[in-house]
Amino acid sequence: MSQQLKRLGIFGGSFDPPHLAHIALAQHAIDQFALDELRIIPTGDAWHKTRPLTASPHRLAMTRLAFASVPKAVVDTREIDRLGATYTIDTLQELHAELPEAALYLFIGADQARAFQTWHRWQDIQHKATVVVAARPLADGGGQWHNAVSPDVQRLDMPSLNVSATEIRAHLAKGIHPDPKMHAWLPAAVQHYIEKHSL
C-alpha cells in the first residue's frame, strides 16, 4: 500500500449492479479533485438496506469489471470482508490509520446526502473526510441536501445521468435477455456477467 498518497477518494455503494453513472462519477471525482487514488468500496452488511443484496462475490466481481477501465480506481474489499454491520466511519478510521498523511474525500449522492444525519456517527465522518456530493441537477430540484450535511460540503460537477440501479434490477427481473436498453446503462462486461450468472 502506497504511503505517497496525498489525496484519497472513497466511493462506496452496494453496486448492485455497478452502472455507467457510477463510472462517470468515479472519473469526474478523480479529475475534479486531482485524486491520487479512488477506493471503490462495495458495501458488506448494509444496515440501511431494506432489500436483500445480491451475494457479495457477484457484486465484487461486477465492481471489478466495471471499474477496470478507470485509471486510479482501486476496488477495496474491506467492507465485504468485515463481519457484521459495516459503517462508513469504520472505513474512514481504518484508511486514516493506514495512510495518515492522505487527505480523505468521501463521495456520496444527493439522496445519500439528504439522509446523511441518519448515518452512524455522521459528525465524526465530517472530521475524518471532506464530504463531496454528486448532485443530480434534475432530481435535486434545488433541494436542501447541503443543509443536511454541512456548509463545508463540496459539490462534484458532473452531468445528470438518468441511470438507476433500482430500474435496472426491475428490468432484469422481467427476464429480457439480451436487452438492448441495458447497453445504455451497464458496461458490456457487467452485462455479460449478469447474463452468464442469471442474476
Accessible surface in RSA format (square Angstrom, percent):
REM  Atomic radii and reference values for relative SASA: ProtOr
REM  Chains: A
REM  Algorithm: Lee & Richards
REM  Probe-radius: 1.40
REM  Slices: 20
REM RES _ NUM      All-atoms   Total-Side   Main-Chain    Non-polar    All polar
REM                ABS   REL    ABS   REL    ABS   REL    ABS   REL    ABS   REL
RES MET A   1   145.58  75.4  67.61  44.7  77.97 185.6  78.80  67.0  66.78  88.5
RES SER A   2    53.15  44.9  36.23  48.4  16.92  39.0  39.26  83.6  13.90  19.5
RES GLN A   3   106.64  59.6  93.19  68.1  13.45  32.0  52.39 111.5  54.25  41.1
RES GLN A   4   142.41  79.6 131.40  96.0  11.01  26.2  54.81 116.7  87.60  66.4
RES LEU A   5    14.78   8.2  13.67   9.8   1.12   2.8  13.67   9.6   1.12   3.0
RES LYS A   6   114.38  55.8 111.04  68.1   3.34   8.0  79.94  72.0  34.44  36.7
RES ARG A   7    82.12  34.5  82.12  41.9   0.00   0.0  25.91  35.4  56.21  34.1
RES LEU A   8     0.00   0.0   0.00   0.0   0.00   0.0   0.00   0.0   0.00   0.0
RES GLY A   9     0.00   0.0   0.00   N/A   0.00   0.0   0.00   0.0   0.00   0.0
RES ILE A  10     4.65   2.6   4.65   3.5   0.00   0.0   4.65   3.3   0.00   0.0
RES PHE A  11    12.43   6.2  12.43   7.7   0.00   0.0  12.43   7.5   0.00   0.0
RES GLY A  12    25.43  31.4   0.00   N/A  25.43  31.4  17.89  49.1   7.54  16.9
RES GLY A  13    21.47  26.5   0.00   N/A  21.47  26.5  19.42  53.3   2.04   4.6
RES SER A  14    16.05  13.6  10.41  13.9   5.64  13.0   0.00   0.0  16.05  22.5
RES PHE A  15     3.16   1.6   0.42   0.3   2.74   7.1   0.52   0.3   2.64   7.6
RES ASP A  16     4.64   3.2   3.85   3.8   0.79   1.9   0.00   0.0   4.64   4.6
RES PRO A  17     4.27   3.1   4.27   3.9   0.00   0.0   4.27   3.5   0.00   0.0
RES PRO A  18     0.00   0.0   0.00   0.0   0.00   0.0   0.00   0.0   0.00   0.0
RES HIS A  19     7.87   4.3   7.87   5.5   0.00   0.0   3.18   3.3   4.69   5.5
RES LEU A  20    62.10  34.6  59.17  42.3   2.94   7.4  59.17  41.6   2.94   7.9
RES ALA A  21    15.55  14.3  13.63  21.0   1.92   4.4  13.87  19.5   1.68   4.5
RES HIS A  22    34.68  19.0  34.16  23.7   0.52   1.3  13.31  13.7  21.37  24.9
RES ILE A  23    18.14  10.3  18.14  13.5   0.00   0.0  18.14  13.1   0.00   0.0
RES ALA A  24    15.32  14.1  13.57  20.9   1.75   4.0  15.13  21.3   0.19   0.5
RES LEU A  25    16.36   9.1  16.36  11.7   0.00   0.0  16.36  11.5   0.00   0.0
RES ALA A  26     0.00   0.0   0.00   0.0   0.00   0.0   0.00   0.0   0.00   0.0
RES GLN A  27    77.37  43.3  75.09  54.9   2.28   5.4  21.06  44.8  56.32  42.7
RES HIS A  28    60.99  33.3  59.25  41.2   1.74   4.5  42.27  43.6  18.72  21.8
RES ALA A  29     0.00   0.0   0.00   0.0   0.00   0.0   0.00   0.0   0.00   0.0
RES ILE A  30    16.21   9.2  14.44  10.8   1.77   4.3  14.44  10.4   1.77   4.8
RES ASP A  31   113.74  79.7  87.96  87.5  25.78  61.0  33.50  78.9  80.24  80.0
RES GLN A  32    77.72  43.5  42.75  31.2  34.97  83.3  38.06  81.0  39.66  30.1
RES PHE A  33    12.75   6.4  11.47   7.1   1.28   3.3  12.75   7.7   0.00   0.0
RES ALA A  34    66.57  61.2  51.45  79.4  15.12  34.4  60.63  85.4   5.94  15.7
RES LEU A  35     0.55   0.3   0.00   0.0   0.55   1.4   0.00   0.0   0.55   1.5
RES ASP A  36    59.28  41.5  45.53  45.3  13.75  32.5   8.80  20.7  50.48  50.3
RES GLU A  37    27.64  15.9  27.64  20.9   0.00   0.0   1.72   3.3  25.92  21.2
RES LEU A  38     0.00   0.0   0.00   0.0   0.00   0.0   0.00   0.0   0.00   0.0
RES ARG A  39    11.07   4.6  11.07   5.6   0.00   0.0   1.86   2.5   9.21   5.6
RES ILE A  40     0.00   0.0   0.00   0.0   0.00   0.0   0.00   0.0   0.00   0.0
RES ILE A  41     1.18   0.7   1.01   0.8   0.18   0.4   1.01   0.7   0.18   0.5
RES PRO A  42     0.00   0.0   0.00   0.0   0.00   0.0   0.00   0.0   0.00   0.0
RES THR A  43    13.62   9.7  13.62  13.8   0.00   0.0   8.06  10.8   5.56   8.4
RES GLY A  44    10.71  13.2   0.00   N/A  10.71  13.2   6.21  17.0   4.50  10.1
RES ASP A  45    83.07  58.2  72.37  72.0  10.70  25.3  26.11  61.4  56.96  56.8
RES ALA A  46    12.07  11.1   0.27   0.4  11.80  26.8   1.15   1.6  10.91  28.9
RES TRP A  47   112.60  45.2  77.81  37.7  34.79  81.7  77.63  41.4  34.97  56.7
RES HIS A  48   101.86  55.7  77.27  53.7  24.59  62.9  68.56  70.7  33.31  38.8
RES LYS A  49    77.55  37.8  55.79  34.2  21.76  51.8  16.20  14.6  61.35  65.3
RES THR A  50   144.80 103.0 104.38 105.8  40.42  96.3  82.25 110.5  62.55  94.6
RES ARG A  51    69.28  29.1  61.65  31.4   7.63  18.2  55.96  76.5  13.31   8.1
RES PRO A  52   123.46  90.0 101.51  92.5  21.96  79.8 113.36  93.6  10.10  62.8
RES LEU A  53    41.34  23.0  15.45  11.1  25.89  65.1  15.92  11.2  25.43  68.4
RES THR A  54    38.88  27.7  27.06  27.4  11.83  28.2  16.87  22.7  22.02  33.3
RES ALA A  55    56.94  52.4  41.47  64.0  15.47  35.2  51.64  72.7   5.31  14.1
RES SER A  56    35.45  30.0  31.77  42.4   3.68   8.5   8.50  18.1  26.95  37.8
RES PRO A  57    97.83  71.3  87.51  79.8  10.32  37.5  93.11  76.9   4.71  29.3
RES HIS A  58    47.94  26.2  47.94  33.3   0.00   0.0  22.27  22.9  25.67  29.9
RES ARG A  59     3.28   1.4   3.28   1.7   0.00   0.0   0.00   0.0   3.28   2.0
RES LEU A  60    25.41  14.2  25.41  18.2   0.00   0.0  25.41  17.8   0.00   0.0
RES ALA A  61    29.75  27.4  23.48  36.2   6.27  14.3  28.66  40.4   1.09   2.9
RES MET A  62     2.88   1.5   2.88   1.9   0.00   0.0   2.88   2.4   0.00   0.0
RES THR A  63     0.00   0.0   0.00   0.0   0.00   0.0   0.00   0.0   0.00   0.0
RES ARG A  64   122.74  51.5 116.47  59.4   6.26  14.9  44.34  60.6  78.40  47.5
RES LEU A  65    73.90  41.2  63.18  45.2  10.72  26.9  64.22  45.1   9.68  26.0
RES ALA A  66     1.83   1.7   0.00   0.0   1.83   4.2   0.00   0.0   1.83   4.8
RES PHE A  67     4.21   2.1   1.20   0.7   3.01   7.8   1.82   1.1   2.39   6.8
RES ALA A  68    86.23  79.3  44.87  69.2  41.36  94.1  56.65  79.8  29.59  78.4
RES SER A  69    88.84  75.1  61.64  82.3  27.20  62.7  57.23 121.9  31.61  44.3
RES VAL A  70     5.57   3.7   1.18   1.1   4.39  10.6   1.42   1.2   4.16  11.3
RES PRO A  71   103.35  75.3  88.86  81.0  14.49  52.7 101.31  83.6   2.04  12.7
RES LYS A  72   112.60  54.9  92.19  56.6  20.41  48.6  59.92  53.9  52.67  56.1
RES ALA A  73    19.90  18.3   0.00   0.0  19.90  45.3   0.00   0.0  19.90  52.7
RES VAL A  74    65.85  43.3  62.22  56.3   3.62   8.7  65.85  57.2   0.00   0.0
RES VAL A  75    31.23  20.6  11.09  10.0  20.14  48.5  11.09   9.6  20.14  54.6
RES ASP A  76    13.75   9.6   8.37   8.3   5.39  12.7   8.69  20.5   5.06   5.0
RES THR A  77    32.05  22.8  28.67  29.1   3.38   8.1   9.92  13.3  22.13  33.4
RES ARG A  78    35.43  14.9  28.17  14.4   7.26  17.3  20.13  27.5  15.30   9.3
RES GLU A  79    17.83  10.2  17.83  13.5   0.00   0.0   0.11   0.2  17.72  14.5
RES ILE A  80    36.07  20.5  16.84  12.5  19.23  46.3  17.01  12.2  19.06  51.7
RES ASP A  81    96.98  67.9  70.89  70.6  26.09  61.7  34.04  80.1  62.94  62.8
RES ARG A  82    48.48  20.4  32.94  16.8  15.54  37.0  39.59  54.1   8.89   5.4
RES LEU A  83   170.48  94.9 149.62 107.0  20.86  52.4 151.15 106.2  19.33  52.0
RES GLY A  84    46.70  57.6   0.00   N/A  46.70  57.6  34.31  94.2  12.39  27.7
RES ALA A  85    43.50  40.0  25.57  39.5  17.93  40.8  25.57  36.0  17.93  47.5
RES THR A  86     6.44   4.6   0.64   0.7   5.80  13.8   0.64   0.9   5.80   8.8
RES TYR A  87    58.01  27.1  56.23  32.0   1.78   4.6  26.08  19.6  31.92  39.4
RES THR A  88    35.60  25.3  29.19  29.6   6.41  15.3   5.21   7.0  30.39  45.9
RES ILE A  89     0.19   0.1   0.13   0.1   0.06   0.1   0.13   0.1   0.06   0.2
RES ASP A  90    41.33  29.0  39.03  38.8   2.30   5.4  12.18  28.7  29.16  29.1
RES THR A  91     1.06   0.8   1.06   1.1   0.00   0.0   1.06   1.4   0.00   0.0
RES LEU A  92     0.03   0.0   0.03   0.0   0.00   0.0   0.03   0.0   0.00   0.0
RES GLN A  93    64.41  36.0  59.13  43.2   5.29  12.6  20.48  43.6  43.93  33.3
RES GLU A  94    64.23  36.9  59.73  45.2   4.51  10.7  33.70  65.2  30.53  24.9
RES LEU A  95     0.00   0.0   0.00   0.0   0.00   0.0   0.00   0.0   0.00   0.0
RES HIS A  96    69.75  38.1  69.72  48.5   0.03   0.1  40.91  42.2  28.84  33.6
RES ALA A  97    79.27  72.9  49.30  76.1  29.97  68.2  58.20  82.0  21.07  55.8
RES GLU A  98    62.05  35.6  48.71  36.8  13.34  31.8  37.11  71.8  24.94  20.4
RES LEU A  99     3.36   1.9   1.88   1.3   1.48   3.7   3.35   2.4   0.01   0.0
RES PRO A 100    74.43  54.2  58.24  53.1  16.19  58.9  58.24  48.1  16.19 100.6
RES GLU A 101   123.32  70.8 101.62  76.9  21.70  51.7  34.02  65.8  89.30  72.9
RES ALA A 102     8.60   7.9   0.00   0.0   8.60  19.6   0.38   0.5   8.22  21.8
RES ALA A 103    48.31  44.4  37.94  58.5  10.37  23.6  47.62  67.1   0.68   1.8
RES LEU A 104     7.44   4.1   1.15   0.8   6.29  15.8   1.15   0.8   6.29  16.9
RES TYR A 105    20.74   9.7  20.74  11.8   0.00   0.0   3.25   2.4  17.49  21.6
RES LEU A 106     6.20   3.5   6.20   4.4   0.00   0.0   6.20   4.4   0.00   0.0
RES PHE A 107     2.27   1.1   0.17   0.1   2.11   5.5   0.17   0.1   2.11   6.0
RES ILE A 108     3.48   2.0   3.07   2.3   0.41   1.0   3.48   2.5   0.00   0.0
RES GLY A 109    17.11  21.1   0.00   N/A  17.11  21.1  14.73  40.4   2.38   5.3
RES ALA A 110     5.27   4.8   3.24   5.0   2.03   4.6   3.24   4.6   2.03   5.4
RES ASP A 111    90.86  63.6  79.93  79.6  10.93  25.8  35.26  83.0  55.59  55.4
RES GLN A 112    63.27  35.4  59.01  43.1   4.26  10.1  25.54  54.4  37.73  28.6
RES ALA A 113     0.00   0.0   0.00   0.0   0.00   0.0   0.00   0.0   0.00   0.0
RES ARG A 114   107.91  45.3  85.36  43.5  22.55  53.7  50.82  69.5  57.08  34.6
RES ALA A 115    44.12  40.6  39.08  60.3   5.05  11.5  44.12  62.1   0.00   0.0
RES PHE A 116     0.00   0.0   0.00   0.0   0.00   0.0   0.00   0.0   0.00   0.0
RES GLN A 117    91.55  51.2  74.48  54.4  17.07  40.6  18.48  39.3  73.07  55.4
RES THR A 118    96.24  68.5  73.72  74.7  22.53  53.7  74.31  99.8  21.94  33.2
RES TRP A 119    42.09  16.9  36.91  17.9   5.18  12.2  25.93  13.8  16.17  26.2
RES HIS A 120    77.42  42.3  66.50  46.2  10.92  27.9  45.17  46.6  32.25  37.5
RES ARG A 121    96.64  40.6  83.45  42.5  13.18  31.4  39.16  53.5  57.48  34.8
RES TRP A 122    54.09  21.7  54.09  26.2   0.00   0.0  41.58  22.2  12.51  20.3
RES GLN A 123    95.37  53.3  94.57  69.1   0.80   1.9  36.83  78.4  58.54  44.4
RES ASP A 124    50.14  35.1  49.40  49.2   0.74   1.8   8.86  20.9  41.27  41.2
RES ILE A 125     0.80   0.5   0.80   0.6   0.00   0.0   0.80   0.6   0.00   0.0
RES GLN A 126    49.21  27.5  30.21  22.1  19.00  45.2  14.81  31.5  34.40  26.1
RES HIS A 127   156.54  85.6 120.49  83.8  36.05  92.2  82.01  84.5  74.53  86.7
RES LYS A 128    69.50  33.9  54.81  33.6  14.69  35.0  24.12  21.7  45.38  48.3
RES ALA A 129     9.00   8.3   0.00   0.0   9.00  20.5   5.61   7.9   3.39   9.0
RES THR A 130    44.62  31.7  35.91  36.4   8.71  20.8  12.61  16.9  32.01  48.4
RES VAL A 131     6.97   4.6   3.25   2.9   3.73   9.0   3.25   2.8   3.73  10.1
RES VAL A 132     0.05   0.0   0.00   0.0   0.05   0.1   0.00   0.0   0.05   0.1
RES VAL A 133     0.00   0.0   0.00   0.0   0.00   0.0   0.00   0.0   0.00   0.0
RES ALA A 134     8.78   8.1   4.04   6.2   4.74  10.8   4.26   6.0   4.51  12.0
RES ALA A 135     4.76   4.4   0.00   0.0   4.76  10.8   0.10   0.1   4.66  12.3
RES ARG A 136   110.54  46.4 109.89  56.0   0.65   1.6  26.63  36.4  83.92  50.9
RES PRO A 137    66.61  48.5  51.01  46.5  15.60  56.7  54.11  44.7  12.50  77.7
RES LEU A 138   156.49  87.2 135.82  97.2  20.68  52.0 138.76  97.4  17.74  47.7
RES ALA A 139    69.32  63.7  34.20  52.8  35.11  79.9  47.21  66.5  22.11  58.6
RES ASP A 140    12.05   8.4   5.62   5.6   6.42  15.2   1.56   3.7  10.49  10.5
RES GLY A 141    67.28  83.0   0.00   N/A  67.28  83.0  37.60 103.2  29.68  66.5
RES GLY A 142    63.98  78.9   0.00   N/A  63.98  78.9  41.12 112.8  22.87  51.2
RES GLY A 143    19.67  24.3   0.00   N/A  19.67  24.3  17.52  48.1   2.15   4.8
RES GLN A 144   104.39  58.4  97.39  71.2   7.00  16.7  54.90 116.9  49.49  37.5
RES TRP A 145    13.45   5.4  13.45   6.5   0.00   0.0  11.50   6.1   1.95   3.2
RES HIS A 146    74.17  40.5  73.30  51.0   0.87   2.2  51.31  52.9  22.86  26.6
RES ASN A 147    96.31  66.4  71.69  69.3  24.62  59.3  30.17  72.6  66.13  63.9
RES ALA A 148    21.14  19.4  14.84  22.9   6.30  14.3  20.87  29.4   0.26   0.7
RES VAL A 149     4.68   3.1   0.30   0.3   4.39  10.6   0.30   0.3   4.39  11.9
RES SER A 150    18.09  15.3  13.51  18.0   4.58  10.5  16.40  34.9   1.69   2.4
RES PRO A 151   136.90  99.8  99.32  90.5  37.58 136.6 110.96  91.6  25.94 161.2
RES ASP A 152   118.41  82.9 102.20 101.7  16.21  38.3  36.81  86.6  81.60  81.4
RES VAL A 153    22.86  15.0   4.28   3.9  18.58  44.8   6.26   5.4  16.60  45.0
RES GLN A 154    79.39  44.4  74.52  54.5   4.87  11.6  20.98  44.7  58.40  44.3
RES ARG A 155   100.52  42.2  90.36  46.1  10.17  24.2  38.37  52.4  62.15  37.7
RES LEU A 156     1.58   0.9   0.00   0.0   1.58   4.0   0.00   0.0   1.58   4.3
RES ASP A 157    95.21  66.7  85.01  84.6  10.19  24.1  36.56  86.0  58.65  58.5
RES MET A 158    31.57  16.4  14.43   9.6  17.14  40.8  17.65  15.0  13.92  18.4
RES PRO A 159    80.28  58.5  66.34  60.5  13.93  50.6  77.47  64.0   2.81  17.4
RES SER A 160    46.32  39.1  19.18  25.6  27.14  62.5  12.22  26.0  34.10  47.8
RES LEU A 161    64.77  36.1  55.03  39.4   9.74  24.5  57.14  40.1   7.63  20.5
RES ASN A 162   140.79  97.1 119.80 115.8  20.99  50.5  39.35  94.7 101.45  98.1
RES VAL A 163    12.47   8.2   9.23   8.4   3.24   7.8   9.88   8.6   2.59   7.0
RES SER A 164    36.85  31.1  33.44  44.6   3.41   7.9  25.35  54.0  11.50  16.1
RES ALA A 165    22.51  20.7  18.64  28.8   3.87   8.8  18.64  26.2   3.87  10.2
RES THR A 166    91.55  65.1  89.90  91.1   1.65   3.9  62.59  84.1  28.96  43.8
RES GLU A 167    75.98  43.6  71.14  53.8   4.83  11.5  30.60  59.2  45.37  37.0
RES ILE A 168     0.08   0.0   0.08   0.1   0.00   0.0   0.08   0.1   0.00   0.0
RES ARG A 169    58.09  24.4  52.46  26.7   5.63  13.4  37.29  51.0  20.80  12.6
RES ALA A 170    55.60  51.1  44.61  68.8  10.98  25.0  51.98  73.2   3.61   9.6
RES HIS A 171    28.54  15.6  26.99  18.8   1.55   4.0  17.24  17.8  11.31  13.2
RES LEU A 172    23.61  13.1  16.12  11.5   7.49  18.8  16.46  11.6   7.15  19.2
RES ALA A 173    90.68  83.4  47.45  73.2  43.24  98.4  61.12  86.1  29.57  78.3
RES LYS A 174   145.07  70.8 109.13  67.0  35.94  85.6  74.27  66.8  70.80  75.4
RES GLY A 175    49.41  60.9   0.00   N/A  49.41  60.9  23.06  63.3  26.35  59.0
RES ILE A 176    77.35  44.0  71.97  53.6   5.39  13.0  76.30  54.9   1.06   2.9
RES HIS A 177    85.17  46.6  52.62  36.6  32.55  83.3  43.27  44.6  41.90  48.8
RES PRO A 178   106.44  77.6  95.69  87.2  10.75  39.1  95.72  79.0  10.72  66.6
RES ASP A 179     7.87   5.5   7.28   7.2   0.58   1.4   1.44   3.4   6.43   6.4
RES PRO A 180   108.32  78.9  95.96  87.5  12.35  44.9  98.94  81.7   9.38  58.3
RES LYS A 181   101.78  49.7  92.93  57.0   8.85  21.1  63.80  57.4  37.97  40.4
RES MET A 182     3.30   1.7   3.30   2.2   0.00   0.0   3.30   2.8   0.00   0.0
RES HIS A 183   113.86  62.2  98.22  68.3  15.64  40.0  66.67  68.7  47.20  54.9
RES ALA A 184    68.78  63.2  47.03  72.6  21.75  49.5  57.01  80.3  11.77  31.2
RES TRP A 185    17.34   7.0  17.34   8.4   0.00   0.0   5.97   3.2  11.37  18.4
RES LEU A 186     4.09   2.3   0.42   0.3   3.67   9.2   0.42   0.3   3.67   9.9
RES PRO A 187    20.61  15.0  14.91  13.6   5.70  20.7  20.61  17.0   0.00   0.0
RES ALA A 188    57.38  52.8  47.96  74.0   9.41  21.4  48.74  68.6   8.64  22.9
RES ALA A 189    42.15  38.8  32.41  50.0   9.74  22.2  37.27  52.5   4.88  12.9
RES VAL A 190     0.00   0.0   0.00   0.0   0.00   0.0   0.00   0.0   0.00   0.0
RES GLN A 191     7.07   4.0   7.07   5.2   0.00   0.0   4.26   9.1   2.81   2.1
RES HIS A 192   111.66  61.0 108.03  75.1   3.62   9.3  69.83  72.0  41.82  48.7
RES TYR A 193    34.22  16.0  30.33  17.3   3.90  10.1  24.94  18.7   9.29  11.4
RES ILE A 194     2.88   1.6   2.88   2.1   0.00   0.0   2.88   2.1   0.00   0.0
RES GLU A 195    57.14  32.8  39.94  30.2  17.20  40.9  18.84  36.4  38.30  31.3
RES LYS A 196   164.23  80.1 128.89  79.1  35.34  84.1  85.32  76.8  78.91  84.1
RES HIS A 197    72.06  39.4  50.24  34.9  21.82  55.8  38.68  39.9  33.38  38.8
RES SER A 198    97.02  82.0  68.06  90.8  28.95  66.7  41.19  87.7  55.82  78.2
RES LEU A 199    59.72  33.3  22.46  16.1  37.26  93.7  52.41  36.8   7.31  19.7
END  Absolute sums over single chains surface
CHAIN  1 A     9822.9       7654.3       2168.6       5699.6       4123.3
END  Absolute sums over all chains
TOTAL          9822.9       7654.3       2168.6       5699.6       4123.3
